[in-house]
Every structure is written in structure tokens, then in C-alpha cells.
């Protein structure tokens, strides 16, 4: 700490105002105080005691003067030292005034220069901030194009908003500077193009998808605009930095000039003061000694104050560091706790926690949904008893074999698959359950259980096993017949019986065709369920599809002796014609197979409320009411033995439903046993804005009749 000399008070402040010059102020120095007031009293008392005799002459009295003082006063009167003293101090004062004026002007210039330097630095800072925020918005947009996550759009909006804030600040800073306004206007125009491009790119990603947006990014328009914007910002920053260098140089020159003037003026003033000082050096001796004592006392006091202050500052800094560390630790704990809560709440698996008594004290949302209970209904309950925990075979699980019990009592981690838990509504749901103990400092304080609903997995396994069983049976049946027929032919027993040999060959051929149809249908089902069927939709007329279906099924109908008739109407459709033709031929094929000879099958097409309606009406044996929905399932046949005799695979109607649903329509059956069946499906209009009676392709309401 620097120790500056305290200025002396005028002598008349330390001398009694009474006429008695002998009323001197007491001379003892007060002990050092612990505050600033004590320090001032020490200074004042010392000055009063040591300065009293030295300044008595200013009152015009020589009473009680010490001999040295009276001798010095007489000499000053004889040689008129007051004139020289006042003259020297007056000249020094005049020089100091002149120096002060020059210094004030220099300081004013220096302040103005510093203000311009600060202005330039602020402009550079805002410019860098604007460039950074625009880059952030551009990066967020690219991230949204790749991931289509909405939080990147919020980052884009934040970057654009921050950029506009910096741009507003720039305009405010350079409001009166035309050259800088030109740079900012140019930068704003370029940035506006960049922002427009970014928003268009985001909208393009939202409407056109990743491929379209990636193609737009690949054009490089955004990169070019960003490069132009950076170039404009760099040009303005270069100009500002040049101004900063110039202004800093001017500030340095001004400061140097002010220091030089101050030094020269101070030197002159000191010279005159020193020149006048020899007049008063004898009278100032006692004052100098008093000041020396005061400086020593002040130095000692200030040293003690400085030491104590340093100790206090060290303690304060230590407390601040400790508080900052504690706040940071608490913030970290809160953040980690919040993240953990989010993870647990977002987990797809159910998670519950129990205390040492087995009572539930935590449930995540997935567990509540899976078990059908609310969180309040589960908290505090014994879950083993509440959920009626049972083994995979349905037998109740003993409490000592429960995973939570094993975790609490034995500290064991267990995994149990296909465990049965009963929901609140009474439904028995299979779960895979993993339990583990919760330990703290080597002591178990609770248990945690995670469980996953495996109902869908078990259903998928059941469907897979059923599918494999049915496919195996359906493949084995024609193969067995083919093997038997070919075995008889290979044995040579029918060499002399050509009619029976021909029947065996036809049997093998029919079963080969049935096996081929079965394999093709299975492949079609697999492609439809996997979504790998590439539909080629185009505008076509319903009447054309009906005519083609009739022509394709004509040989089969003629062989079976069945009459197939149709009233095609030219309703426009936007469909995959091959797929719809497959639906029509499948339905006609089924109708022909299950129709009597000389019976009739009618294929009708007409506009309806849901779209174009197709109906295949036969006069066959009909279908039971409870079978009307199940016949559209895989490998489901009304009469399996009769279907095999007629060459059915049990997949045709399932394929029809998949194709119709893939086109946005629906299919259903209506029938009464012994009175025939009607299969109906709908397809959307090609022009939904037209009324149903207008969906005729401009041919009028009359329609021709086609028979096969």
C-alpha cells in the first residue's frame, strides 16, 4: 500500500481563537485507533502540537516566542522574504494553472479518442456476435435437414433472433457514420438472403423430405450466401480494426503528449518551488520533523491495517470459493437428479422401487401403464400380493421365491422370464422381470425391479409356430400326392393301363400346380407384409379391368360350365392395374370353384359413397355367418378338404385384403349358406372432388354387358 503524505492544515486552525497566546493545545498523541477516525485524530493532534510555535508569527504577536523563532522572524522582516516566497509560489501556481489547462485539453482529447476506441471495439464485438449467431442458425438448419428434429428449428430461431439483436446494436452504434452504415446495410441484405434460404430449406425438408432438402443443400446456394455474408462481415471487421489501430495510435500519441506537457510543467513548477523553498527551509524544519513522526505513525498503522485487511480478504476469498464450489456441486447434483428422473420417466420398461419392508415407494409411468394402476394406488403396497405374482405355468409364486424378496433378504440379482402379473382389470399379463438390491455403504436399503410386457412377443412366437405348422402341412399334402403318383408310375404297374397312368400324371401335374400356387402366394404374402411390393399406380378405367379379368377367367369358367357376366362402367381409378386385376381374378376364381355347373356369376361395378364399388356375386354353396370375417385370414378355408380338392391355398383372400387396403379401400363378404355369396370391395375415386354420379369418364349412365 502506498503511503501518501497528508496535507498540513492552515496554521490558524490549530491556534486558539482567544487573545491569550499562552493557551497551547495539549501535546500528548492519542493511541492508534482501529478505524479511520483514530487515524485523523492522531494526525490533527500531532500537527497542533508541533506547528503551534512555528506559525505564531502569522498572528502578529511575539509573545512567548522561542528565541529561534523570534530570530527567524526578525531576519524575514529585514530581508522581506514574504515577497520572494509569495512571488515564487505565485509563479509556480501560474505555471501549474497553465499545465492544468494543457492537461485538461489533452485529457479531453484522450477521452474522445478512448471513446472512439471503445466504439470501434463494440462494433467489432457485435459484428463477431452476429456472424457467430448466423453460423449457429445455419448449422441448426443443416442438423434439422438430417434429423428433422424440432429442437433444431428452435435453435435456428434463436440464432436468427440473436443475429437480429446484434444487427440492431450495430445500427445503433453506427447511426451517425455513413461509411459504416453502408457496410451494415450490405451485411443486412446478405444476411436476409441467408435467413430466407434457411427458412425455405427447413420448409422444403418438412414438405419434401430429406432427399429433396439434401438436393437443395447440394446446390451450394446456402454455402455461397454464407461465404458472401462472412466476406462482408470480414471486410467491415477489417475496416473497424484499421480504425481501431489508428485511434489507438492517436490515443497513445495524445497520452504521450499529455505526459510530456505534465512532466515539463511539473518540472518548471518544482523548480520555482525549490527556488522559493530555501527561504522557508529553516522555519519548515520543525514541521518536517513533525510530519516525519506522523508518517512513521501512519505507516505503522497502515501496515497493521493492510495486514489485517489482507487476512480478511483472504478469508473472504476462501469463503467465496467454498460457496462457489458448493453451489456448483449442488447445481451438478440437481442436474444429474433431473436427468435421472427424465430417463426413468421416459424408460419404456416398468421400474418400481421397494423399501426394506417390501412396500413400493417409487413407480415410473411405464409401470403404471403396464399394470393398470395409478401411481398413488401402487405406492405403499406389497406388489407381490397386489399383482398376484404367478409362475409361467399359472401357479402362484411363493413369497420367498419372489425376486424382490431375494433382493432384500439375500442381496441376489435375479432375472425371471414369462412371469404372470395381474393388472387392475384382472387381465393376466406375462412379463420378463429383473430384480436387484439397492446397497448403500455395503448395506441393503431397498430393491429395484424392472419388467417388460412380453405379450406381443409370445403372440408373435405363437403366430410363427402356427404359420410354420400350417405351411409345413400345406406343402406336405401336395408333395405326398406327387410322390405317391410318381411312385406308382415308376413301379411300372400301370404300363398296360394307359387311362390310369394318365390319371396319375394329371394328379402329379395338378399337385405340382397347387404347390406352385402355394409358394407364389406365400411369397406374395411375405412381400406385402414386408412392404417391398413396388406399386406402379396409373390412371385406368374400372371397365377395362373388369373386361381383362373376364377374359383371363373365361377358360376356367368354360371348363367348369359357369357363366360369368359383367356390367362394366368406365369409372376412373388411380391404382396399380396388375394388383387390382389379381384381386378380381382371385375372387372370380373362388366363385367359379365353388359354383355349380350352369350357374351364373355376376361382376358388377358402380360408383358409391366410399368410391368405386366392385361386387362378385355367385350362386354357390355359401358361407356360414361366423366365417365371413375369418376367411380373410392366412390359411383359413371354409372347408379345408374341399378347398384342397379344388386347388385352394387359403391365402387368396388374405392377399386380396392386403392389396385393397394398400389402395385405401376395404373388402368384405356377405353370404347365406345354400344361397350363394357376394364379395365386395371399394377403391377411392381418381377424382375425389367429383360427385359419385360424375365418376363415369363422360360416357353417360348407359353401360354395356359382357359375358364369358
C-alpha positions in Angstrom: 0.0 0.0 0.0 1.3 3.4 -1.0 1.7 5.9 1.9 0.9 9.4 0.8 1.7 12.4 2.9 -1.2 14.1 4.5 -1.6 17.8 3.6 -1.0 20.2 6.5 -3.9 22.3 7.7 -3.5 26.1 7.8 -1.9 27.4 11.0 -4.9 29.3 12.1 -6.9 26.1 12.5 -4.5 24.9 15.2 -4.2 28.1 17.3 -6.7 29.1 19.9 -9.0 32.0 18.9 -8.6 33.7 22.3 -6.2 36.6 22.8 -4.1 34.6 25.3 -1.2 33.2 23.2 -0.3 31.0 26.1 -3.4 28.8 25.6 -1.5 26.0 23.8 -3.2 22.7 22.9 -2.2 19.7 24.9 0.8 17.8 23.5 0.2 14.1 24.0 -0.5 11.9 21.0 -3.6 9.6 21.3 -3.0 5.9 20.9 -3.8 4.4 17.5 -7.4 3.7 16.9 -8.8 0.8 14.9 -10.6 2.9 12.4 -10.1 5.9 10.2 -11.4 8.4 12.8 -8.5 7.4 15.1 -6.0 8.0 12.3 -7.4 11.5 11.8 -7.2 12.4 15.5 -3.6 11.2 15.6 -2.7 13.4 12.6 -4.5 16.5 14.0 -3.1 16.4 17.5 0.5 16.0 16.1 0.1 18.9 13.8 -1.4 21.1 16.6 1.5 20.3 19.0 4.3 20.6 16.5 3.1 23.5 14.5 1.9 25.9 17.2 5.2 27.7 17.7 6.1 27.6 14.1 3.0 29.6 13.0 2.5 32.1 15.8 4.2 34.8 13.8 1.3 34.9 11.4 -0.9 36.5 14.1 1.5 39.5 14.5 2.5 38.8 18.2 6.0 37.9 19.6 4.8 37.0 23.0 6.3 33.8 24.3 8.1 33.0 21.1 11.1 30.8 21.3 14.4 32.6 20.7 15.0 30.7 17.4 11.5 31.7 16.1 11.9 35.4 17.1 15.4 35.4 15.4 14.0 33.9 12.2 11.1 36.3 12.2 13.3 39.3 12.5 15.5 38.2 9.7 12.4 37.7 7.4 11.2 41.2 8.2 14.6 42.7 7.5 15.1 40.9 4.1 11.3 40.9 3.1 11.2 37.1 2.5 7.4 37.1 2.2 7.6 38.9 -1.1 10.0 36.4 -2.5 8.0 33.5 -1.1 4.7 34.7 -2.4 6.3 35.6 -5.7 7.8 32.1 -6.1 4.6 30.3 -5.2 2.6 32.7 -7.4 4.8 31.9 -10.4 4.7 28.2 -9.7 0.9 28.5 -9.3 0.6 30.2 -12.6 2.7 27.5 -14.3 0.5 24.8 -12.7 -2.6 26.5 -14.0 -1.2 26.6 -17.5 -0.1 23.0 -17.2 -3.6 22.1 -15.9 -5.2 23.9 -18.9 -3.0 22.0 -21.3 -3.5 18.8 -19.4 -7.3 19.3 -19.4 -7.3 19.8 -23.1 -5.1 16.7 -23.6 -7.3 14.7 -21.3 -10.4 15.8 -23.2 -8.8 14.7 -26.5 -7.6 11.5 -24.9 -11.1 10.8 -23.6 -12.6 11.5 -27.0 -10.0 9.1 -28.6 -10.7 6.4 -26.0 -14.4 6.8 -26.7 -13.8 6.1 -30.3 -11.6 3.2 -29.5 -14.4 1.8 -27.3 -16.9 2.4 -30.0 -14.7 0.5 -32.5 -14.3 -2.4 -30.2 -18.0 -2.6 -29.5 -18.7 -2.6 -33.3 -16.2 -5.5 -33.7 -17.7 -7.4 -30.8 -21.3 -7.0 -32.2 -20.1 -7.9 -35.7 -18.4 -11.1 -34.4 -21.5 -12.0 -32.4 -23.8 -11.5 -35.4 -21.6 -13.7 -37.6 -21.5 -16.4 -34.9 -25.3 -16.4 -34.4 -25.9 -16.6 -38.1 -23.5 -19.5 -38.3 -25.4 -21.2 -35.5 -28.7 -20.8 -37.3 -27.1 -22.3 -40.5 -25.7 -25.3 -38.5 -29.1 -25.9 -36.8 -30.8 -25.8 -40.2 -28.4 -28.4 -41.6 -28.9 -30.6 -38.5 -32.7 -30.3 -39.0 -32.4 -31.4 -42.6 -30.5 -34.5 -41.5 -32.6 -35.4 -38.4 -35.9 -33.5 -38.8 -35.8 -32.8 -35.0 -37.9 -29.8 -34.0 -35.4 -28.6 -31.3 -33.0 -27.7 -34.2 -35.7 -25.4 -35.6 -35.8 -23.7 -32.2 -32.0 -23.4 -32.3 -32.4 -21.9 -35.8 -35.0 -19.3 -34.5 -32.7 -18.5 -31.5 -29.7 -17.9 -33.7 -31.7 -15.7 -36.1 -33.2 -13.7 -33.2 -29.8 -13.2 -31.6 -28.3 -12.2 -35.0 -31.1 -9.6 -35.4 -30.3 -8.3 -31.9 -26.6 -7.9 -32.8 -27.6 -6.2 -36.1 -29.9 -3.7 -34.2 -27.0 -3.0 -31.9 -24.7 -2.4 -34.9 -27.1 0.0 -36.4 -27.4 1.9 -33.1 -23.6 2.1 -32.8 -23.0 3.4 -36.3 -26.1 5.6 -36.6 -24.1 8.8 -37.4 -21.4 7.1 -39.6 -22.3 6.9 -43.2 -19.4 4.7 -44.2 -20.1 2.1 -41.6 -23.9 2.3 -42.4 -23.0 1.2 -45.9 -21.3 -1.9 -44.6 -24.1 -2.7 -42.2 -26.8 -2.3 -44.9 -24.8 -4.6 -47.2 -24.4 -7.1 -44.4 -28.1 -7.0 -43.6 -29.1 -7.6 -47.2 -26.8 -10.7 -47.4 -27.9 -12.0 -44.0 -31.6 -11.5 -45.0 -31.0 -13.8 -48.1 -29.2 -16.3 -45.8 -32.1 -16.3 -43.4 -34.7 -16.6 -46.2 -32.7 -19.5 -47.6 -32.5 -21.3 -44.2 -36.2 -21.0 -43.6 -37.0 -22.2 -47.2 -34.6 -25.1 -46.7 -36.4 -26.1 -43.4 -39.8 -25.8 -45.1 -38.6 -27.9 -48.0 -37.3 -30.6 -45.6 -40.7 -30.6 -43.8 -42.7 -30.8 -47.1 -40.4 -32.7 -49.5 -38.4 -34.9 -47.2 -34.7 -35.5 -46.7 -33.9 -36.3 -50.4 -35.3 -33.0 -51.7 -33.7 -31.0 -49.0 -30.4 -32.7 -49.5 -30.6 -31.9 -53.2 -31.2 -28.3 -52.4 -28.2 -28.3 -50.0 -26.1 -29.9 -52.7 -26.7 -26.9 -55.0 -24.4 -24.8 -52.7 -26.7 -21.7 -52.6 -26.6 -21.6 -48.8 -22.8 -22.0 -48.7 -22.4 -19.2 -51.3 -24.7 -16.9 -49.4 -22.9 -17.7 -46.1 -19.5 -17.1 -47.7 -20.7 -13.7 -49.1 -22.0 -12.8 -45.6 -18.8 -13.8 -44.0 -16.8 -11.8 -46.6 -18.9 -8.7 -45.9 -18.5 -9.1 -42.2 -14.8 -9.6 -42.6 -14.5 -6.5 -44.7 -16.3 -4.4 -42.1 -14.2 -6.0 -39.3 -11.0 -5.2 -41.2 -12.1 -1.6 -41.7 -13.0 -1.4 -38.0 -9.7 -2.9 -36.9 -7.9 -0.4 -39.1 -9.8 2.4 -37.4 -9.0 0.8 -34.1 -5.3 0.8 -34.8 -5.5 4.4 -36.0 -7.5 5.5 -32.9 -5.3 3.6 -30.5 -2.3 5.2 -32.1 -3.9 8.6 -31.7 -4.7 7.7 -28.1 -1.1 6.8 -27.4 0.2 10.0 -29.1 -2.3 12.1 -27.0 -1.3 10.3 -23.8 2.4 10.8 -24.6 1.8 14.5 -25.3 -0.1 15.0 -22.2 2.5 13.2 -20.1 5.2 15.3 -21.7 3.4 18.6 -21.0 2.7 17.4 -17.5 6.3 16.5 -16.9 7.7 19.7 -18.3 5.1 21.9 -16.4 5.7 19.9 -13.2 9.4 20.3 -13.6 9.1 24.0 -14.0 6.8 24.3 -11.1 9.1 22.2 -8.9 12.0 24.4 -10.0 10.3 27.5 -8.9 9.0 25.9 -5.7 12.6 24.7 -4.9 13.9 28.1 -5.7 11.5 29.6 -3.2 11.9 26.8 -0.7 15.3 27.8 0.5 13.7 30.9 2.1 11.4 28.8 4.3 13.6 25.7 5.0 14.6 26.8 8.5 11.0 27.5 9.5 9.9 24.2 8.0 12.5 22.1 9.9 10.2 21.6 12.9 7.2 20.9 10.6 9.2 18.4 8.7 10.2 16.6 11.9 6.5 16.5 12.9 5.5 15.2 9.5 8.1 12.6 9.7 6.7 11.4 13.0 3.2 11.4 11.6 4.4 9.4 8.5 6.1 6.9 10.7 3.0 6.5 12.9 0.7 6.4 9.9 3.0 3.9 8.1 2.9 1.7 11.2 -0.9 2.0 11.5 -1.5 1.4 7.8 0.8 -1.6 7.8 -1.3 -3.1 10.6 -4.5 -2.2 8.7 -3.1 -3.6 5.5 -2.1 -6.9 7.2 -5.5 -7.2 8.8 -7.2 -6.3 5.5 -5.1 -8.9 3.7 -6.2 -11.5 6.2 -9.8 -10.6 5.9 -9.6 -10.5 2.1 -8.0 -14.0 2.2 -10.8 -15.3 4.4 -13.5 -13.7 2.2 -11.9 -15.2 -0.9 -11.8 -18.6 0.7 -15.4 -18.3 1.7 -16.4 -17.2 -1.8 -14.5 -20.2 -3.3 -16.1 -22.6 -0.9 -19.6 -21.1 -1.6 -19.0 -21.2 -5.4 -17.8 -24.8 -5.2 -20.8 -25.8 -3.0 -23.2 -24.0 -5.4 -21.6 -25.8 -8.4 -21.8 -29.1 -6.7 -25.5 -28.5 -5.7 -26.2 -27.5 -9.3 -24.5 -30.6 -10.6 -26.4 -32.8 -8.2 -29.7 -31.1 -9.3 -28.9 -31.5 -12.9 -28.0 -35.2 -12.6 -31.0 -35.8 -10.5 -33.2 -34.1 -13.1 -31.6 -36.1 -15.9 -32.1 -39.3 -13.9 -35.7 -38.5 -13.3 -36.2 -37.8 -17.0 -34.5 -41.1 -18.0 -36.6 -43.1 -15.6 -39.8 -41.4 -16.6 -39.1 -41.9 -20.3 -38.0 -45.5 -20.0 -40.1 -48.0 -22.0 -39.7 -50.6 -19.3 -41.6 -50.5 -16.0 -39.5 -49.6 -13.0 -40.5 -49.9 -9.3 -38.6 -49.5 -6.1 -39.4 -51.1 -2.7 -38.1 -50.4 0.8 -36.8 -53.0 3.2 -40.4 -54.0 4.2 -41.2 -54.8 0.5 -43.6 -51.8 0.2 -43.4 -49.9 -3.1 -42.1 -46.3 -2.8 -41.5 -45.4 -6.4 -43.2 -46.2 -9.7 -42.4 -44.8 -13.2 -45.1 -44.0 -15.8 -44.4 -47.1 -17.8 -45.0 -49.3 -14.8 -48.3 -47.6 -14.1 -49.4 -48.1 -17.7 -48.4 -51.7 -17.8 -50.1 -52.7 -14.5 -53.2 -50.6 -15.0 -52.8 -48.8 -11.6 -52.2 -45.2 -10.8 -49.0 -44.2 -9.0 -51.0 -43.4 -5.8 -52.6 -46.9 -5.9 -49.2 -48.6 -6.1 -47.2 -46.5 -3.6 -47.1 -48.2 -0.2 -48.5 -51.6 -1.4 -46.9 -55.0 -1.3 -46.7 -55.6 -5.1 -46.2 -59.4 -4.8 -49.6 -59.7 -3.1 -51.3 -56.9 -5.1 -50.3 -58.2 -8.5 -50.8 -61.9 -7.6 -47.4 -62.9 -8.9 -47.6 -66.3 -10.7 -45.2 -68.5 -12.5 -45.3 -69.1 -16.3 -47.5 -72.2 -15.7 -50.0 -70.1 -13.8 -49.1 -71.5 -10.3 -48.8 -68.8 -7.6 -45.2 -67.8 -6.8 -44.2 -68.3 -3.2 -43.1 -65.1 -1.4 -39.7 -66.5 -0.6 -39.1 -67.1 -4.3 -40.2 -63.6 -5.4 -37.3 -61.6 -6.9 -37.9 -58.6 -4.6 -37.8 -60.9 -1.6 -34.5 -62.4 -2.8 -33.0 -59.0 -3.4 -34.0 -57.6 0.0 -33.2 -60.7 2.1 -30.3 -62.3 0.2 -28.9 -59.5 -1.8 -29.4 -61.5 -5.0 -30.0 -60.2 -8.5 -32.5 -62.3 -10.5 -34.0 -62.5 -13.9 -37.3 -64.3 -14.4 -39.0 -64.6 -17.8 -42.7 -65.0 -18.6 -43.8 -64.3 -15.1 -47.5 -63.7 -14.8 -48.8 -60.4 -13.1 -52.5 -59.5 -12.9 -53.5 -56.0 -14.0 -56.1 -53.9 -12.1 -58.7 -55.0 -14.7 -57.9 -58.7 -13.9 -56.0 -59.4 -17.1 -53.0 -61.8 -16.7 -50.0 -60.3 -18.5 -46.7 -62.1 -19.0 -43.6 -60.1 -18.0 -39.8 -60.5 -18.1 -38.7 -59.3 -14.6 -35.2 -58.3 -13.4 -34.8 -57.6 -9.7 -31.7 -56.3 -7.9 -30.8 -55.0 -4.4 -30.1 -51.3 -3.7 -27.0 -51.0 -1.5 -25.5 -48.0 0.3 -22.2 -48.3 2.1 -22.4 -52.0 1.9 -25.9 -52.2 3.4 -29.1 -53.1 1.5 -31.6 -50.3 1.8 -34.1 -51.5 -0.8 -34.7 -53.2 -4.1 -35.5 -52.2 -7.7 -37.4 -54.2 -10.2 -37.7 -53.7 -14.0 -40.2 -55.5 -16.1 -41.2 -55.7 -19.7 -44.6 -56.8 -21.2 -43.8 -59.8 -23.5 -47.4 -60.4 -24.6 -46.6 -59.3 -28.2 -43.5 -61.4 -28.2 -45.4 -64.5 -27.1 -48.2 -63.8 -29.6 -45.6 -63.5 -32.4 -44.0 -66.8 -31.3 -47.4 -68.4 -31.4 -48.2 -67.0 -34.8 -44.8 -68.1 -36.1 -45.3 -71.6 -34.8 -48.8 -71.7 -36.3 -47.6 -70.4 -39.6 -44.7 -72.9 -39.8 -47.1 -75.7 -38.9 -49.7 -74.7 -41.5 -47.1 -74.1 -44.2 -45.5 -77.5 -43.4 -48.8 -79.2 -43.7 -49.9 -77.4 -46.8 -46.5 -78.2 -48.5 -46.5 -81.8 -47.4 -50.0 -82.6 -48.8 -49.3 -82.0 -52.5 -45.8 -83.4 -52.1 -47.2 -86.6 -50.7 -49.7 -86.9 -53.5 -47.0 -86.2 -56.1 -44.7 -88.8 -54.5 -47.4 -91.4 -54.5 -48.4 -90.8 -58.1 -44.8 -90.8 -59.3 -44.0 -93.9 -57.2 -46.8 -95.8 -58.8 -45.7 -94.7 -62.3 -42.1 -95.6 -61.5 -43.1 -99.1 -60.4 -44.3 -99.9 -63.9 -47.6 -101.4 -62.6 -49.6 -99.1 -64.9 -47.6 -99.9 -68.0 -50.6 -101.8 -69.5 -53.3 -99.4 -68.2 -52.9 -96.0 -70.0 -56.0 -94.5 -68.6 -54.9 -95.0 -65.0 -51.4 -93.9 -65.9 -52.8 -90.7 -67.4 -54.8 -90.0 -64.2 -51.6 -90.5 -62.1 -49.8 -88.0 -64.4 -52.7 -85.5 -64.1 -52.7 -85.9 -60.3 -49.0 -85.2 -60.2 -49.4 -82.2 -62.5 -52.3 -80.8 -60.5 -50.4 -81.1 -57.3 -47.4 -79.5 -58.9 -49.5 -76.6 -59.9 -51.1 -76.4 -56.5 -47.6 -76.4 -54.9 -46.5 -73.7 -57.3 -49.6 -71.5 -56.4 -49.0 -72.1 -52.7 -45.3 -71.0 -53.0 -46.3 -67.9 -55.1 -49.0 -67.0 -52.6 -46.6 -67.3 -49.7 -44.1 -65.1 -51.5 -46.8 -62.6 -52.3 -47.9 -62.5 -48.6 -44.3 -62.1 -47.5 -43.7 -59.2 -49.9 -47.0 -57.5 -48.9 -46.3 -57.8 -45.2 -42.7 -56.6 -45.6 -43.8 -53.6 -47.7 -41.4 -54.4 -50.5 -44.1 -54.6 -53.2 -43.5 -51.7 -55.6 -46.9 -50.5 -56.8 -47.0 -48.7 -60.2 -50.1 -46.7 -60.0 -51.6 -45.0 -63.0 -54.9 -43.7 -64.3 -57.1 -46.5 -65.7 -60.8 -47.3 -66.1 -62.7 -49.8 -63.9 -64.4 -51.2 -67.1 -61.1 -52.1 -68.6 -60.0 -54.0 -65.5 -63.3 -55.9 -65.4 -63.0 -56.8 -69.1 -59.5 -58.1 -68.7 -60.5 -60.2 -65.6 -63.4 -61.8 -67.6 -61.1 -62.6 -70.5 -58.5 -64.2 -68.2 -61.0 -66.3 -66.3 -63.0 -67.3 -69.4 -61.2 -70.7 -70.0 -61.7 -71.7 -66.4 -65.3 -70.7 -66.4 -65.9 -72.6 -69.7 -64.2 -75.7 -68.3 -66.4 -75.5 -65.1 -69.6 -74.8 -67.2 -70.2 -71.5 -65.3 -71.5 -68.3 -66.9 -69.6 -65.1 -65.9 -71.4 -61.9 -66.7 -70.5 -58.2 -66.0 -71.8 -54.7 -66.4 -68.6 -52.6 -66.6 -68.8 -48.9 -66.0 -66.0 -46.6 -67.1 -65.3 -45.2 -63.6 -61.7 -43.7 -63.4 -59.3 -45.2 -60.9 -55.7 -44.3 -59.9 -54.4 -47.7 -59.0 -51.8 -50.4 -59.8 -53.8 -52.3 -62.5 -51.9 -55.5 -62.1 -52.6 -55.7 -58.4 -56.4 -54.9 -58.8 -56.5 -57.4 -61.7 -55.1 -60.0 -59.3 -57.9 -59.2 -56.7 -60.6 -59.6 -59.4 -59.2 -62.9 -60.8 -58.8 -64.3 -57.2 -62.4 -63.5 -56.4 -63.7 -64.8 -59.8 -61.6 -68.0 -59.4 -63.1 -68.7 -55.9 -66.6 -68.0 -57.3 -66.0 -70.5 -60.2 -64.6 -73.2 -58.0 -67.5 -73.2 -55.6 -70.3 -72.7 -58.1 -72.4 -75.4 -59.7 -72.3 -76.1 -63.4 -74.6 -73.9 -65.5 -74.9 -71.4 -62.6 -74.2 -67.7 -63.1 -71.6 -65.3 -61.7 -72.1 -61.6 -61.9 -69.3 -59.0 -61.7 -70.8 -55.5 -61.1 -69.1 -52.1 -60.9 -70.7 -48.8 -59.8 -69.9 -45.6 -58.1 -70.7 -45.4 -54.4 -70.3 -43.2 -51.4 -66.9 -44.6 -50.5 -65.6 -44.8 -54.1 -65.9 -47.3 -56.9 -67.6 -50.5 -55.7 -66.8 -53.9 -57.2 -69.1 -56.9 -56.4 -68.6 -60.5 -57.3 -71.9 -62.4 -56.9 -72.1 -66.2 -57.2 -74.8 -68.9 -56.7 -72.6 -71.3 -54.9 -73.0 -73.2 -51.6 -72.5 -70.0 -49.5 -70.5 -69.3 -46.3 -71.6 -69.5 -42.7 -72.0 -66.2 -40.9 -69.4 -66.8 -38.3 -66.8 -67.5 -41.1 -67.4 -64.3 -43.1 -64.5 -62.4 -41.4 -62.1 -65.3 -40.7 -61.9 -66.3 -44.4 -59.7 -63.3 -45.0 -57.0 -64.6 -42.6 -54.0 -66.6 -43.7 -54.5 -70.3 -44.5 -58.2 -70.1 -43.5 -60.6 -72.0 -45.6 -64.3 -72.7 -45.1 -63.9 -76.4 -45.9 -60.2 -77.4 -45.9 -60.7 -80.8 -47.6 -63.0 -79.3 -50.3 -60.5 -76.4 -50.9 -57.6 -78.8 -51.3 -59.7 -80.9 -53.7 -60.5 -77.7 -55.7 -56.8 -76.5 -55.5 -57.1 -73.7 -53.0 -54.2 -72.4 -50.8 -56.0 -70.5 -48.2 -54.0 -67.3 -49.0 -56.0 -65.8 -51.9 -58.5 -63.7 -49.8 -55.7 -62.6 -47.4 -53.8 -61.3 -50.4 -56.9 -59.6 -51.8 -57.5 -57.8 -48.4 -53.8 -56.6 -48.3 -53.9 -55.2 -51.8 -57.3 -53.4 -51.4 -56.2 -51.9 -48.0 -52.9 -50.8 -49.6 -55.0 -48.8 -52.1 -57.1 -47.2 -49.4 -60.2 -49.3 -49.8 -61.8 -52.1 -47.9 -63.2 -55.6 -48.7 -65.9 -57.8 -47.1 -68.1 -60.8 -47.8 -71.9 -61.3 -47.5 -73.5 -64.8 -47.7 -76.1 -67.2 -46.6 -75.5 -71.0 -46.7 -77.1 -72.5 -49.8 -77.9 -69.1 -51.4 -74.5 -68.0 -52.8 -72.0 -65.3 -51.7 -71.3 -61.7 -52.5 -67.7 -60.4 -52.2 -67.5 -56.6 -52.3 -64.5 -54.2 -52.3 -64.1 -50.5 -52.8 -61.4 -48.3 -54.2 -61.1 -44.5 -53.9 -62.1 -42.3 -56.9 -59.4 -41.0 -59.1 -61.0 -37.5 -58.8 -62.5 -37.2 -55.3 -63.7 -33.7 -56.0 -66.4 -35.0 -58.4 -69.7 -36.4 -57.3 -70.3 -40.1 -57.5 -72.7 -39.8 -60.4 -70.0 -37.8 -62.3 -67.3 -40.5 -62.0 -68.1 -42.1 -65.3 -65.5 -40.8 -67.6 -68.0 -38.9 -69.7 -69.7 -42.0 -71.2 -73.1 -41.4 -69.6 -75.1 -43.7 -67.4 -75.7 -46.5 -70.0 -73.3 -49.4 -69.8 -72.7 -52.5 -72.0 -72.9 -56.0 -70.7 -70.1 -58.5 -71.1 -70.5 -62.2 -70.7 -68.0 -65.0 -70.7 
